[in-house]
Amino acid sequence: MARKTVFMFSGQGSHYYGMGRELFETHPVFRASLQSLDSLFQELGGPSVLSEIYRADRTAADWFDRLCFSHPAIFMIELALFEVLKAEGIEPDCLLGASLGEYTAAAAAGVLSAEEIARCIAHQVKIIEALCPRGIMLAVLGDARMFEREQVFRDNAELAAINFDHHFVVSGLSDDVSRIVAWLDSTRVMHQRLPVAYPFHSRWMDVAADPYRRHFASLTVRKPSVPLMSCETAGLVDVLEPAHFWRMVRAPIRFREAVRALEEAENDGCLYVDLGPTGTLASFAKHNLKSGSRSEAITVLSPFSPGSKGLGRLKQAHRRDGSDQRSSVRGAQPVSREEKRKVYLFPGQGSQARGMGAELFEEFPELTATADRVLGYSIARLCREDPERQLDQTQFTQPALFVVNALLLARRRKSGERLAFVAGHSLGEYNALLAADAFDFETGLRLVQERAALMARAKDGGMAAVLGLDEATVGKVLADNRLDEIALANYNGARQFILAGPRESVLRAQPLFLGAGALAYVPLRVSGAFHSRYMEPARREFEGFLAAFKFRPLAVPVIANVSGKPYEPDQIARMLAEQLTKPVRWDWTLEFLLRQGDLEIEEVGPGNVLTKLLAKVRKAGAAAPDPAVRLEEQGGAPVDTALRATNGVATNGVAQHSLARVEAPPPVAQEAARRAPDAARPRLSAESLGSAAFRQAYGLKYAYVCGAMFRGIASEQLVIRAARAGILSFFGTGGLDMARVEQAIARIQGELRAGEPYGMNLVHNPRLPSIEEETVDVFLKHGVRNVEAAAFMQVTPALVRYRLKGLRRGAGGAVEVRHRILAKVSRPEITEAFLAPAPERIVQRLLQDGKLTAEEARLGAEVPMADDLCVEADSGGHTEHRNPIVLLPTILRLRDQLVERYRGGFKICVGAAGGIGTPEAAAAVFVLGADFILTGSINQCTVESGVSSAVKDTLEQINIQDTDYAPAGDMFEMGAKVQVLRKSVLFPARAKKLYELYRQHESLDEIDPEVRAKIEQRYFRRSLDEVYRETREHFLREDPREIEKADQNPKHKMALVFRWYFGHSQRLAMEGGEGSRVDYQVHCGPALGAFNQWVKGTALASWRNRHVDEIAQELMRSTAEYLNQRFAALIA
């Protein structure tokens, strides 16, 4: 007998921004169902749920816990997916709902209508938000018996769910659950807070019981049309009483028992189909299967894979089970095969020929007249006769092809064919958009006319078609011969590529490619390097032109050249502009279409170049690419070009250019790697780089840290935005008073209530150790758990006190550490100090002063001073000019030796910082063994940075040579150095002059009068006496001993006066006054210059488009892809 098909519906916690986006764009049933349900919830007084789910400024990593959106969203997604499966002929034998998912199951079983369920959900949202306290739902990845065994759970929460033996959920109030979190952290039990703002399935829901029951009492509940397994009863339910719907909200979820009951009842096993947004129930179900079970669990939707792919897997499993026959037995009519779905492909430049469209102009006189009026010449004469030999000139070719393609489309439309998808090669994409009703004929022609004029103005560029080589070989030829100025502009598939770059370079490359085995290398008759970074000026101008147009919603999915995927809503103008500078990924377009099943694909345009190319790709059996190597992860580039047809070769000239990487590393061996056996080529991803232990310790998505920058340049906004993306960031406390630090902590903690990672910076202050002490007081007062220790030359009492406070012996005998320290180091002796336990003399002094308890002092001997180390090479700010290639391996080796001595092999992670602003730099340190990377300078030039806009305007323009070393103001007398901005400022030179005077003289009075006058007039813009009066007032408030020392020691007085300039120059930079720009002190390393060059020519060239989380994600994605490419090249 066939296995039973069980549809599963999940509840709160399974949702995320963007869920189901790909199906929404490509599947008409899914889209129509969601739109209908969205309208229904709006009629019930709610907001548009779809507008929230698919917000352009949100990703799956963003926190999503507003009940008015999440509650309806989960129901909508699941019910829409149910409708999709019905349309595909896949029907269930049983329905299983968990919590909110049981409402979807009820709708699917006909117990209540979709409208009735929607009303119930809308009512539930209102009463819960009005009556119930906010709280936390926490998933615990540990033995489910732990809840009964450990008092901390029973005292602070209630059991909300048991999903399998080692996964349970608790609910409670925030403060109570935080105690459970602390216990789990101390015992190293993994846990995860769910994106849910209320403690469902607990007693704190009881206040909503009466109004909720009253609402359900008015409804007529019908018998399920399909067997319904309840996670509230862990059994089948024939009749759902109104009280049952309340128990779904209040009682624990018994998913484990429900699945086990199904397994017991079905000897032939079940096909568990998860219709929830994330596939969590499929995972839970697998954990509940016994060894030898014939059951299988399938996920349709996932944040990591397109829904169409999951749908394809389900169809295969459904066919294997013979589910079609089973559906017939149950009385359902077999779904008849639909007619083949149509796809139109429109060719681009290169398909033109004299005589094209000859018979069309009389057939469509009105469109022809419109074209003549817009263009200012006879389109029929140009295409039929071409008396002036203009048809091969870009400014004439593109409008002519657009018109002929459009007239052929108009003829086809007379047949009434329904389209599943449309796509166009380069210029042809405008015809695809016309077919999808994005704009009318005249608007499309005006767009093409402007595009053609801009492209025709390009000079000194060249393009060439390369035939017969795979992508790996093309990339290797470019890399081996250092042809960085040439890029891949067009990926046609079937071993056909177009290159673009400076004309001379393109011509010079011909013998190199023929020598590598190319069947042909054909230079194209074009004047520009189309679809490459060289078209950036045209892109900017075209972007301004596009801004004047409004585009309509697409009636048919259009596959974009840039991404090989359907257009996203409201992205038409952006994609058309980007098409000028990014390569045409026609290979991805064809792969997308071939994955959609049985389609009838037709070319609409003169010639048959795309038809021949499609036949070659089909013959080659091109496989769908791994999602990990799609454009977004590769830093690949979109394309547009001069399309030539030669023996079925689409020579669409375009150069590589991507948001993530303008001059990206060449795509070496991507094709070879893609075709290698999976076991031989494990692919890296942004999320897999670095140490999993480091990510787990801090609860991170990436092994990536945003380092602190003083005076709040690493601002609250920066820390909060990074944290919400799963990135650890440290607020820059250096140079701020304690009131400002407390204000920052309060805001960060107020915004980050879901356990997101963050930390604060503690800067060594050898002159004023009291500041360290005060800072630690604030950290302990407010429960700051993570600290970045910077510029320490030795372990200090304040640091020891922070580290040891809260130490205690856990139930298992291990020492529980409450305060984590990530220490920046650049010397072996400092590394040793942080890897060792706290110095005994300091511990004893703190114990005597009552600042540590006896237990804390005793346990301090068992833990090192730091949990993690960051090896700081030549960074912005304080630096010792270390070479990372020398320093990082040395510290790693030292770590391995000392960990054995002090911690018995326990993992201490070592990261790298300094000079990391490009994928190549990040890749280098990961290969050297870094567990994580830490960036600084590149984050200073972002929207979230706390430095002034005037400074950011300068920083976005610097190159790698635009920094310098200057004396450090906080360690002036010691000769310590900081790396600072040199471009457009005089601070480095003036700071060096002041240090030189300090070394040469014993007092201010010894300085030459002319030199003194220059300093007063140009540097300080006030007399030295005025500076000292201001300095004296400051230190009399903060540290009177400094003034006592200055009154007795003239050289110390000189140091205080000169140090004033360093503080003053920092304040000027923070404030951004134009009149004092030359005195800005801006800590910065060459990594920012390298980053600027990497993003040159993209939207990220402007700091106003740079966001700290997006930079981190792009850098990690591009690093992973670069490493994949290099590893493939080395293996090849």
Summary of the structure (lengths in Angstrom):
residues: 1132
radius of gyration: 33.1
end to end distance: 48.9
largest distance: 105.7
contacts: 4163
relative contact order: 0.07
helix: 49%
strand: 14%
